[in-house]
Structures are given as structure tokens and as C-alpha cells.
Amino acid sequence: MAIPLIQKIRVGAYLIGQMLKGNDKYPLVLMLEPLFRCNLACIGCGKIDYEDDILNKRLSVQECLDAVDECGAPVVSIPGGEPLIHKGIVDIVEGIVARKKFVYLCTNALLLEKKLDDFTPSPYLTFSVHLDGLEEHHDKAVLQEGTFKRAVSAIRAAKAKGFRVNVNCTLFDQMSAEEAAEFFDFATNDLKVEGITVSPGYAYERAADQENFLNRTKTKQLFRDIFKLQGKTKWRFSQSILFMDFLAGNQEYACTPWGNPTRNIFGWQRPCYLLSEGYVDSFEELMTETQWDDYGTGKYEKCADCMVHCGYEPTAVTDVVSHPIKALSVLLKGIETEKPMAPEIPLDNQRPAEFVFEGLVKTLSQKKAEEEENSLKSKQRAGQASNAA
């Protein structure tokens, strides 16, 4: 797995510390969304379908850094939207790096090449460039020709300047195992990125395209078929070996929804990065008041087909730390592709999906508007009082 030694040591020490303290719920990666606005409109995205007044909102630099401190996770992922649109993104990244947290800035790379000089290479900073396969697949997925070439150019430029770079890839139903293997070869041998972050697409209820999301059975078979095609090239993944083994159907894992908590313009998102079913004002409220047992595959209909890294990588990482010999065995022997798969989680008792998005966003939008109006009035009153004095 393509994770630098310093990061393995720091994250490993953090996990062992949590276990020694007897904590059973703790964050591994903070998903920090400073904005929802993006300069692309990918058909599988569930993050950009908001009104303009929401898309134009931003977390301030201070709000972002406060979230990092409040959460305490050793790794911070900055998705979006497109983070490079945020005018304070350099200050946000520098603040996180100064705290010696490992930050993954997720970007479609359309703005990356011209903004590289604004950033400083660091072992704590990784540009995670969105590439959903080779040129034809990627440009089709993002609905804009030429994006693949611009992303590849930006990756080469960033690497030339000494930055850590990986690619993040979401696999959908239309990509074959052969095409995925070819892409992994390209990322490893040609781009020579540090690693590949890969997950099956999650079926956001608001995504424009609902036809090409993978279910769990298809996901497992696809990854088995992909690993059968791995030749002499050892693909470098930015994920634990047991998560990759899970994707191939060899581990029976439950989701760890609190492992990657999300902070965005509305607050701390409940219950996870993928599901938006409520917000609270603090990280402590998120951890202590969320009904965690109501969520996960086998428990909730919306979670039925999810195998995404933000829910299952924390489970796999904990398993690696708890059972290092098992992890080492999989690493040395390779991913199993022929034996029967691990038992699937039964869906018989899952509760039905609740579609609360519309009402939730309307309420939150009204709340935001009221807060901004009250803040403006307070400033006006303060100004009038100052003038009167």
C-alpha cells in the first residue's frame, strides 16, 4: 500500500492510543467540505444539487481550522465541490499542515496547475486528483471533454514540483475489469502517482444518473476480476490491504459511520459523509447524540449497497491494527479471487429509507439566511452606536 512511513506511524500510534483508552468510537479522517460549488457537474455527484445561494456559501478559514481541532482526527480530507475555488484554501491547508495533520486536497485539477505556486510541498500535503478512468471514461463521467488531459498535465506538474500526488477513482457499472486494470497500470507506471484511492460509486438519492451505480454483488465480482488481471505491476493503493480485500468479497465488515465525520457549511453532518439526514453544531453532539445503530448495511435501506471507503476503510484499518498477521498474510499472498466470498450481510431487517433531503435543506437554508441577516443587523447597530459616540 502506498502510504508513507511517517503517515503509517502517526496514524498507527493514534489508533493504538484510542484502543488503549478504551474508546470504541473515534474519528480517523475528517471530511472537511468548505464549499459545495464546483466547476464541473458530474452525473454521479450528489454534492452540487443545491440552489445558488447555498452553492455560494463558504466555511471561513477559522471555521475550517476549528473543525480540525474539534475533531482531532490525524487525517483531513478536503472534498467539495471544488476546494481550489475557495479563496482561503491555501490558508486552510497551511493551517492543517502546521498542526501536523495529513491533508488530502481533493480536486478535479482544472485549476491545479495554475495554483501550484501558491502551495508549498510537504509530507503532510497530498493533492488527490479525481480521475474516473482513462480519457474516454473520465471525460464522459464529468460531462466535459478535455478534463482528463488537463488533470494529467496538472499531476505531472505537481510531481515535478515535489508534491505528493495520488488519484481518486470512483468505479461505476459501465467500466469493465479490463478497463479498470488498464487505468491502474497507467496511474502506477505512467503517472507514477503515490497511490490510488478507489471505491465503488455510492447511489446518492439526488444524483442525476441512477442507472450506473454498482450493487454489492457486482462490486465484489468486479474487484475480483480486476485483481485477476494484475500482472507484474504492483498497483499502489492509498488504502489498507484489508479494505481492498473487502472490496473483493473476502472480508465481512460492518460500516464505521463515525470514522470519517463530515463538517460542511451546514454544520456536522449526520450520520456520515454520504448520507445527509441532519446536522448538529458540534463534533461532540455528532458523536454522542447520533443513533449510530440505525445506520449501515443490513440496518438501513439507503446503506444496502454501500462499500465506500469513507465507511469501510476505518473498519479495515482497525482490523489491520488489531490483526496485523492477517493483514500481512493478505499482503504477501495477494487478494483472493477464486474461493467463496465471505457471507453477505442480510437485508431482511433493514428499516426503509427516509427521504428528508428537501425539508432538511430548506430548513437549514432558512436558518443560514436568518443568521446572516441577524449578523448584518448587529454590525449595522454597532456601526450606528460607534458613529453616535
Buried (B, 14 or more C-beta within 10 A) or exposed (E): BBBBEEBEEBBBEBBEEBBEEEEEEBBBBBBBBBBBBBBBEBBBBBBBBBEEEBBEBBBEBEBBBBBBEBBEBBBBBBBBBBBBBBEBBBBBBBBBBEBEBBBBBBBBBBBBBEBBEEBEEBEBBBBBBBBBBBBEBBBBBBEBEEBBEBBBEBBBBBBEEEBBBBBBBBBBBBBEBEBBBBBBBBBBEEBEBBBBBBBBBBBBEBBBBEEBBBBBEBBBBBBBBBBEBBEEEEBBBBBBBBBBBBBBBBBEBEBBBBBBBBBBBBBBBBBBBBBBBBBBEEBEBBBEEBEBEBBBBBBBEBBBBBBBBBBBBBBBBBBBBEEEEBBEEBBEEEBBBEEEBBEEBEBEEBEEBEEEBEEBBEEBBEEBEEEEEEEEEEEEEEEEEEEEE
